[in-house]
């Protein structure tokens, strides 16, 4: 669910909005006279930053694109992977 509020309404329900973002992965947009601010939970933020980072590495990006069309025989079952 997307939460949208102006700064005044956000301030009135600050704790409730932050709780919705933290617990339920909601995204909050707060509109101010100087622009908008987006609030998302830390796990989503870190996942997004990791995706951006990995997408910027040419070999990783190329390998992910190739994996999209790779035949099933190119993959192993996760139970066969030893960490």
Secondary structure, DSSP 8 states (H G I E B T S, - for coil): -EEEEEHHHHHHTHHHHHHHHHHH--EEEEEETTEEEEE--HHHHHHHHHHHHHHTSHHHHHHHHHHHT--GGG---GGG---
